[in-house]
Amino acid sequence: MPIQAPVTRNTPSAAFERLLTIMDDLRLNCPWDKKQTLESLRHLTIEEVYELSDSILSNDMPEIKKELGDIMLHLVFYARIASETNDFNITDVLNSISDKLINRHPHIYGDVEVNDENDVKRNWEQIKLKEGNRSVLGGVPNSLPALVKASRIQEKARGVGFDWEEKGQVWAKVEEELQEFKNEFNVEDEGGIDHERAESEFGDLLFSLINYARFININPEDALEKTNRKFIKRFQYLEQKANEYGRKLQDMSLAEMDVFWNEAKKI
């Protein structure tokens, strides 16, 4: 006999309770949901987060709402699994984050005064150290993509005052790293280019560029992804036009391809 599905509810607490009820039903009765573990859900959660990221960059509000729901389901799912082993439940999760937010915002829930968002970030990192974190950088996940990790490392270092004073100093560092990278390709010895050193200098250059982006309030991950999308759109236009003219890209000269590429840039 089918289980009666909970009906739509119109307050946040009631809607959340509805989701919890559905999660309980699925965990008890659905063959797929019954088999899931924390580990089996992990890669699916990562995929959902990337889908949310895509919808945000596309400014697709209906899709953002959908993806937020998918991620919310995963969070509830993890808590439901943990409750079965008495490790924690969704109530513990919600109270834990609420306690942390209260503790990390003494300028709201205490008598600490702040002047701007930078003061808030510095207080946040100092409180984390008092809570037992051994390093300001200890909270940066090892598995983060390198570009995102570099941004987080720099933000956290800034939170305790380890930072440049002005953007001109950062740009000077970019130029210094660029010159050091170029120098690796000006070596005329018999051994040729030392690729390990060149790779190291390229990494330093990227790190300094990411640092400069932070100083001028550009998110490097978003900027690069938008460039990726722009390139894909233009390249696919190039492929389409070549096909319309019965040509194959590999048989076209760069000058011929540039004609279509420049057309794509105007679209």
C-alpha positions in Angstrom: 0.0 0.0 0.0 1.5 3.4 -1.0 2.6 5.7 1.7 0.8 9.0 1.8 3.1 11.8 0.8 3.4 14.8 3.0 1.6 17.8 1.5 3.2 21.2 0.7 3.8 23.4 3.8 4.1 27.1 3.8 6.6 28.0 6.6 10.3 27.3 6.6 10.1 25.0 9.7 7.1 23.1 8.4 8.7 22.7 4.9 11.9 21.5 6.5 9.9 19.0 8.6 8.2 17.8 5.4 11.6 17.1 3.8 12.7 15.2 7.0 9.6 13.1 6.8 10.1 12.2 3.2 13.8 11.3 3.9 12.7 8.9 6.6 10.2 7.3 4.3 12.8 6.9 1.5 15.4 5.5 3.9 13.0 2.9 5.2 11.3 1.9 2.0 13.3 2.8 -1.2 15.8 0.1 -2.2 18.2 2.7 -3.6 18.0 5.0 -0.6 18.4 2.2 1.8 21.7 1.2 0.3 23.4 4.6 0.4 26.3 5.4 2.8 28.3 8.6 3.5 30.9 7.4 1.1 28.5 6.5 -1.7 26.8 10.0 -1.5 30.1 11.9 -1.5 30.8 12.1 -5.2 27.1 12.8 -5.9 27.3 15.8 -3.5 30.3 17.1 -5.2 28.5 16.9 -8.6 25.5 18.8 -7.1 27.7 21.6 -5.8 29.3 22.0 -9.3 25.8 22.1 -10.8 24.8 24.8 -8.4 28.0 26.7 -9.3 27.0 26.5 -13.0 23.5 27.8 -12.4 24.9 30.7 -10.3 27.3 31.7 -13.1 24.4 31.5 -15.6 22.2 33.6 -13.3 19.5 31.0 -13.7 17.3 31.5 -10.6 14.9 28.6 -11.2 17.9 26.3 -11.6 19.6 27.8 -8.5 16.5 27.0 -6.5 16.4 23.4 -7.9 20.1 22.8 -7.1 19.8 24.2 -3.6 17.1 21.7 -3.0 19.3 18.9 -4.3 22.1 19.9 -1.9 19.6 20.3 1.0 18.5 16.7 0.3 22.1 15.5 0.6 22.7 17.3 3.9 19.5 15.8 5.3 20.6 12.4 3.9 24.0 12.5 5.6 22.4 13.4 9.0 19.8 10.6 8.6 22.5 8.0 8.0 24.5 9.3 11.0 21.5 9.1 13.2 21.2 5.4 12.6 24.5 4.8 14.3 23.8 7.4 17.0 26.7 9.6 16.0 24.6 12.7 15.4 21.3 13.8 13.9 20.0 16.8 12.0 19.1 18.6 15.3 22.7 18.2 16.4 23.9 19.5 13.0 21.7 22.6 13.1 22.5 23.4 16.7 26.2 23.0 16.1 26.3 25.5 13.2 24.1 27.9 15.2 26.5 27.7 18.2 29.5 28.3 15.9 27.9 31.3 14.2 27.1 32.9 17.6 30.6 32.3 18.9 32.3 33.5 15.7 30.2 36.8 15.6 31.0 38.5 19.0 30.3 41.8 17.3 26.7 40.7 17.0 26.2 38.5 20.0 28.7 40.1 22.3 30.4 43.4 23.1 33.2 43.3 20.5 33.3 46.3 18.1 34.3 46.1 14.4 34.9 48.7 11.8 34.5 46.7 8.6 34.4 43.2 7.1 38.2 42.8 7.4 37.9 43.1 11.2 35.2 40.4 11.1 37.5 38.1 9.1 40.4 38.7 11.5 38.2 38.0 14.5 36.9 34.8 12.8 40.4 33.4 12.3 41.6 34.4 15.8 38.5 32.7 17.4 39.3 29.5 15.4 42.8 29.4 16.8 41.3 29.8 20.3 39.0 26.9 19.6 42.0 24.6 19.1 42.9 25.0 15.4 46.7 24.6 15.2 47.1 26.7 12.0 45.1 29.4 10.3 45.5 27.4 7.1 44.4 24.2 8.8 40.8 24.6 7.6 41.7 24.7 3.9 40.8 21.3 2.5 43.6 19.4 0.8 41.2 18.2 -2.0 40.2 21.7 -3.1 41.1 22.6 -6.8 44.4 24.4 -6.8 43.0 27.7 -8.0 40.3 27.8 -5.3 42.8 26.6 -2.7 45.2 29.5 -3.5 42.4 32.0 -3.0 41.4 30.5 0.3 45.0 30.3 1.6 45.5 34.0 0.8 42.2 35.0 2.3 43.0 33.2 5.5 46.5 34.6 5.7 45.0 38.1 5.3 42.6 37.4 8.2 45.6 37.5 10.6 47.3 40.4 9.0 49.7 38.6 6.7 49.1 40.6 3.6 50.4 43.4 1.3 49.4 46.9 2.2 48.3 48.1 -1.3 47.6 46.6 -4.7 50.7 48.3 -6.3 52.9 46.1 -4.2 51.1 43.0 -5.3 51.4 44.0 -9.0 55.1 44.6 -8.5 55.2 41.0 -7.2 53.3 39.8 -10.3 55.8 41.5 -12.6 58.7 40.0 -10.6 57.3 36.5 -10.9 56.6 37.0 -14.6 60.2 38.0 -15.2 61.5 35.0 -13.2 59.3 32.7 -15.3 60.5 34.3 -18.5 64.1 33.9 -17.3 63.7 30.1 -17.3 63.2 30.2 -21.0 66.2 32.4 -21.7 68.7 29.8 -20.6 71.1 29.0 -23.4 73.0 26.2 -21.8 73.3 22.8 -23.4 70.8 21.2 -21.0 68.0 23.4 -22.2 65.0 24.4 -20.1 64.7 23.0 -16.6 61.0 22.2 -16.7 60.8 21.6 -12.9 62.1 25.1 -12.2 59.9 26.5 -15.0 56.9 24.8 -13.5 57.7 26.2 -10.0 58.1 29.7 -11.4 54.8 29.4 -13.3 53.1 28.3 -10.1 54.5 31.4 -8.3 53.2 33.6 -11.1 49.7 32.1 -10.9 49.7 32.5 -7.1 50.7 36.2 -7.4 48.0 36.8 -10.1 45.4 35.2 -7.9 46.6 37.5 -5.0 46.2 40.6 -7.2 42.8 39.5 -8.3 41.8 39.3 -4.6 43.0 42.9 -4.1 40.8 44.2 -6.8 37.8 42.1 -5.8 37.9 39.6 -8.7 37.1 36.0 -8.0 39.8 34.1 -10.1 37.8 30.9 -10.3 34.7 32.8 -11.6 36.8 34.8 -14.0 38.5 31.8 -15.5 35.2 29.8 -15.8 33.6 32.7 -17.6 36.6 32.8 -20.0 36.2 29.0 -20.5 32.6 29.5 -21.4 33.4 32.4 -23.7 36.1 30.3 -25.5 33.7 27.3 -25.9 31.0 29.5 -27.4 33.4 31.1 -29.9 35.0 27.8 -30.8 31.7 26.1 -31.4 30.7 29.0 -33.6 33.9 28.4 -35.5 33.1 24.8 -35.9 29.5 25.6 -37.1 30.7 28.1 -39.7 33.3 25.7 -41.0 30.7 23.0 -41.3 28.4 25.4 -43.2 31.1 26.0 -45.7 31.9 22.3 -46.0 35.3 22.7 -44.5 37.2 20.8 -41.7 39.1 22.8 -39.1 42.2 20.8 -39.5 42.3 21.7 -43.2 41.9 25.4 -42.6 44.7 28.0 -42.1 44.8 30.1 -38.9 44.0 33.1 -41.0 40.8 31.5 -42.3 39.8 30.4 -38.8 40.4 33.9 -37.5 37.7 35.3 -39.8 35.1 33.2 -38.1 36.7 33.7 -34.7 36.4 37.5 -35.0 32.8 37.1 -36.1 32.1 35.1 -33.0 33.6 37.8 -30.8 31.0 40.2 -32.1 28.1 38.0 -31.1 
